[in-house]
Amino acid sequence: MRFFVPRALIDLAAVLLAFPAIAQVAPYKAPEHTGGFPGMATGETQAQAEASLKLGPELERNRDPRWLLAEQRRMNKALGALQPQRKGVVDVYVVSVGLDSDPVFGREAREAGKVLSTRYGGAGRTIVLAGTNGSAASDLPNGSITNLTLALARIRELMDPNEDVLVLYSTSHGAPVGIVYHDADDGFGILSPTRFAGILDGLGIKNRMLIISACYSGVFVPALASPTTALFTAASDSRPSFGCAADNDWTFFGDAMINHAFRKPQTLKAASDEARGLITQWESQGGVNASNPQVSIGASTGTWLAPIEARMPKTATQPVGRPATDALSQVRH
């Protein structure tokens, strides 16, 4: 006996067979507390404190609600202004952040953003995060670990990680555990090498120029160096760097690297060599122990570095602000 199977059922069976078996979706599980409330590296054992600091703790306290709302609006505006990448063009996204409210870092971050954007064609793809420049309250999004993380996440949405480049400049105080975030009496935190590497690697931002101006910033080299990374730090992992007094216009490293070497139409290596030479000269004049800036230029950086250096301005610009050497007797602490 023959049975007639409607054509519609045959077509439906074919469609169903073409799809893999649908995996069962696990029910939602709410986040759980698996440990006690962290002590922000106080009231803990040394091992607990070190483990906490590696995670990049950040504490905001006693913020005015109106300030928080205004800050959110500033950040939204800055992120919304970033332009998407252009297919077939090696676009550069510039982030310049001052992670401390001392005005020297606000001034340095602002000028570094301008210099790097001009040097590498970052107009429309540059974001500056910083506190006051000393003359008035900041009109920029605050230089905080959270805002830096948000900026990097937004840039990752806009860029092609196989084609485009992140150029990041960070200026702040530092410690052997990482970059210190300190905004007056309201914001505190540590951006550790482990956390910073986790952010960048987790986002898949692999083509990157990272310039870190802080004491002990060489601690970041093992975590951040890679074949596609050009990395520069103001000091080794065991030395302070200099020039960070609040009323300065520049730190030693910022003045040498950004305000002098990067204003000239020279290669990245030549700029780095010039900056380190200036710093050595200034530190010798000041009679301080050498900061030993660190350099790591990955073997594969040429794939993105060559096209962006080809677009550099052909003429140099003049340094601005008071020279860092005006404060040779002041030591970063």
C-alpha positions in Angstrom: 0.0 0.0 0.0 1.4 3.4 -1.0 1.1 6.5 1.3 1.1 10.0 -0.1 3.4 12.5 1.8 2.5 16.1 1.2 5.3 18.1 -0.5 5.2 20.7 2.3 6.1 18.1 4.9 9.1 16.9 2.8 10.4 20.5 2.5 10.0 21.0 6.2 11.9 17.8 7.0 14.7 18.9 4.7 15.0 22.3 6.4 15.1 20.7 9.9 17.7 18.2 8.9 19.9 21.0 7.5 20.3 22.5 11.0 22.3 21.0 13.8 20.6 19.8 16.9 19.6 22.8 19.0 21.6 22.8 22.2 19.6 23.1 25.4 20.0 26.6 26.9 21.1 26.5 30.5 18.9 28.4 32.9 20.1 31.8 34.0 22.2 31.8 37.1 22.6 35.0 39.0 26.1 36.2 40.0 27.3 34.8 43.3 29.5 36.2 46.1 32.4 33.8 46.2 34.5 35.7 48.7 34.4 38.4 51.2 34.3 42.1 50.5 37.8 43.1 49.3 39.8 45.5 51.5 41.3 47.5 48.6 44.7 46.2 49.8 44.1 47.4 53.4 43.4 45.1 56.3 44.5 42.1 54.3 47.5 39.8 54.3 50.2 40.7 51.8 49.2 37.8 49.5 45.6 39.0 49.5 46.6 42.6 48.9 48.8 41.6 45.9 46.1 39.5 44.4 43.6 42.3 44.8 45.8 44.9 43.2 46.4 42.7 40.2 42.7 42.8 39.4 42.9 46.6 39.1 40.7 47.9 42.0 39.0 51.2 41.6 37.1 53.2 44.3 34.9 56.2 43.8 33.5 57.8 46.9 31.4 60.7 48.0 30.8 61.9 44.4 28.2 64.6 44.0 25.2 63.2 42.0 25.2 66.2 39.7 28.9 65.7 39.0 28.2 62.0 38.2 25.5 63.0 35.7 27.6 65.6 34.1 30.5 63.2 33.8 28.3 60.6 32.1 27.2 63.2 29.6 30.8 64.3 28.9 31.8 60.7 28.4 28.9 59.9 26.1 29.6 62.9 24.0 33.3 62.0 23.6 32.6 58.4 22.7 29.9 59.5 20.3 32.3 61.8 18.4 34.7 59.0 17.6 34.6 58.1 13.9 34.5 54.6 12.4 37.5 53.2 10.6 37.9 53.4 6.8 38.3 50.1 5.0 41.7 49.9 3.3 43.2 52.7 5.4 45.4 52.1 8.4 43.5 54.4 10.8 45.0 55.5 14.1 42.9 55.8 17.3 44.6 58.0 19.9 43.8 57.9 23.6 45.6 60.3 25.9 44.8 59.9 29.6 45.9 61.7 32.8 45.1 59.3 35.6 45.8 61.8 38.4 44.2 65.1 39.2 47.5 67.0 39.7 47.4 69.7 37.0 50.7 68.6 35.4 49.0 65.4 34.2 46.0 67.3 32.9 48.3 69.6 30.9 50.5 66.8 29.7 47.6 64.6 28.6 45.9 67.4 26.6 49.1 68.4 24.7 50.0 64.7 24.1 46.6 64.2 22.6 47.2 67.1 20.2 50.7 66.0 19.2 49.9 62.3 18.7 46.8 63.1 16.7 48.7 65.5 14.4 51.6 63.1 14.0 49.5 60.1 13.2 46.4 61.5 11.5 44.1 60.9 14.4 41.6 63.7 13.8 38.1 62.5 14.6 39.6 59.4 16.2 41.2 61.0 19.3 39.9 61.0 22.9 41.5 62.8 25.8 40.6 61.9 29.4 41.9 64.2 32.0 41.2 66.4 35.0 42.0 70.1 35.4 44.8 71.9 33.6 45.1 74.1 36.7 43.1 77.1 35.4 39.5 75.8 35.7 37.5 72.7 36.2 38.0 70.2 33.4 35.5 70.1 30.6 36.8 66.7 29.5 35.8 63.3 30.7 37.7 62.4 33.8 40.9 60.5 33.6 39.8 57.3 35.4 40.4 53.6 34.9 36.7 53.1 34.1 36.6 55.9 31.5 39.9 54.5 29.9 38.4 51.1 29.8 35.2 52.4 28.2 37.1 54.4 25.6 39.1 51.3 24.6 36.0 49.2 24.3 34.3 51.8 22.1 37.4 52.1 19.9 37.4 48.3 19.5 33.9 48.5 18.2 34.9 51.1 15.6 38.3 49.8 14.4 39.3 46.9 12.3 41.8 45.1 14.6 43.6 43.5 11.7 44.2 46.9 10.0 44.0 49.8 12.5 46.2 51.0 15.3 45.8 52.1 18.9 48.1 54.9 20.1 47.8 55.3 23.8 49.6 57.8 26.1 49.1 57.5 29.9 50.6 60.0 32.4 50.2 59.7 36.2 52.1 58.7 39.3 53.2 55.1 39.5 54.1 52.4 41.9 55.8 49.0 41.7 52.3 47.5 41.3 51.2 49.6 38.4 49.8 53.0 37.4 48.1 54.9 40.2 44.7 56.5 39.6 44.1 59.3 42.1 41.5 62.0 41.7 41.7 64.4 44.6 39.9 62.7 47.6 37.2 61.1 45.4 38.8 58.5 43.1 41.4 55.9 43.8 42.8 52.8 42.1 45.5 50.8 40.5 45.8 49.8 36.9 48.1 46.8 37.1 50.0 45.2 34.3 47.8 42.1 34.6 44.6 44.1 34.3 45.9 46.4 31.5 47.0 43.4 29.4 43.7 41.7 30.1 41.7 44.7 28.8 43.8 45.1 25.6 44.1 41.4 24.8 40.5 40.7 25.8 39.3 43.3 23.3 41.6 42.0 20.7 43.5 45.3 20.2 46.8 43.9 18.9 48.3 46.7 16.8 49.3 49.2 19.4 51.7 51.9 20.5 51.7 52.2 24.2 53.5 55.1 26.0 53.4 55.1 29.8 54.7 58.0 31.8 54.9 56.9 35.4 57.4 55.8 38.1 58.3 52.1 37.9 56.4 51.9 34.6 58.8 49.3 33.3 56.8 46.8 35.3 54.4 46.8 32.3 56.9 45.5 29.7 56.6 41.8 30.3 52.8 41.9 30.3 52.2 44.3 27.3 55.1 43.5 24.9 54.2 41.6 21.8 55.3 41.3 18.2 52.7 43.9 17.1 53.3 46.3 20.1 55.6 49.3 20.3 55.9 50.0 24.1 57.7 52.9 25.8 57.9 53.5 29.5 59.3 56.4 31.5 61.3 54.2 33.8 62.4 50.7 34.6 60.4 48.5 37.0 62.7 49.5 39.9 63.2 53.3 39.3 61.2 56.5 39.7 60.9 59.0 36.9 60.9 62.8 37.4 59.2 66.1 36.9 55.7 65.4 38.2 55.3 68.3 40.6 51.7 69.6 40.3 52.6 73.0 38.9 54.9 71.7 36.2 53.8 71.7 32.5 55.6 68.5 31.7 57.2 65.5 33.3 60.7 64.7 32.1 59.5 61.8 30.0 56.5 63.7 28.5 58.7 66.7 27.6 61.3 64.6 26.0 59.1 62.1 24.1 56.0 64.1 23.3 57.1 67.8 23.4 60.4 67.3 21.6 61.0 64.0 19.8 57.5 63.4 18.5 57.2 66.9 17.1 59.8 66.1 14.5 59.3 64.1 11.2 61.5 61.2 12.3 61.0 57.5 12.8 59.7 56.0 16.0 63.1 54.5 16.8 64.8 57.8 16.2 62.2 59.6 18.4 62.7 57.1 21.1 66.5 57.4 21.0 66.3 61.2 21.1 63.9 61.1 24.1 66.1 58.8 26.1 69.1 60.9 25.3 67.4 64.0 26.5 66.2 62.3 29.7 69.7 61.0 30.4 71.1 64.5 30.0 68.5 66.2 32.2 68.8 63.6 35.0 72.6 64.0 34.9 72.2 67.8 35.2 69.9 67.3 38.2 72.1 64.8 39.9 69.4 62.1 40.2 69.6 58.4 39.7 68.8 57.4 36.1 65.2 56.4 35.5 66.1 54.0 32.7 63.2 54.3 30.3 62.3 51.1 28.6 61.7 50.4 24.9 60.2 47.3 23.3 59.4 47.5 19.6 57.9 44.2 18.3 59.2 42.6 15.2 55.9 42.8 13.4 55.1 46.5 14.1 56.4 47.5 10.7 53.2 46.3 9.0 51.2 49.1 10.7 54.0 51.6 11.5 55.2 52.1 8.0 51.9 53.4 6.6 51.2 55.8 9.5 54.7 57.2 9.5 54.4 57.8 5.8 51.6 60.2 6.6 53.5 62.2 9.3 53.8 66.0 8.8 57.0 66.9 7.0 57.9 69.9 9.2 58.6 70.1 12.9 56.7 72.1 15.5 58.0 74.0 18.4 57.8 72.7 22.0 55.2 74.4 24.2 55.0 75.1 27.9 57.7 75.4 30.5 60.6 73.0 30.1 60.7 70.1 32.5 64.2 71.1 33.4 62.8 74.1 35.2 62.2 71.7 38.0 65.4 69.7 38.1 65.4 69.7 41.9 61.9 68.2 42.1 61.6 64.4 42.1 58.5 62.4 41.2 57.1 60.6 44.2 
